[in-house]
Amino acid sequence: MEKRVSTIVESPCVRNCCLNEADICVGCFRTLEEITRWSVVDNEAKIQILTQVAVRRSQARHRPDVGGHGADK
């Protein structure tokens, strides 16, 4: 019998919770909805969220006015 190993997709939370005007956390770059759903969605959905997080993080680095770590430069 084959054993299934469940991989845990870690939360991108960095404990810097503060929402910008678009309700996106400037710490982890998740939307408020994504943050509240995280504990109940499956790994596939978490991976989709993390894909969007990567896009938002990249955009924030290029546009500090959107929020994120470059916002206070």
Secondary structure, 3 states (H helix, E strand, C coil): CCCCCCCCCCCCCCCCCCECCCCEECCCCCEHHHHHHCCCCCHHHHHHHHHHHHHHHHHHHHCHHHCCHHHHC
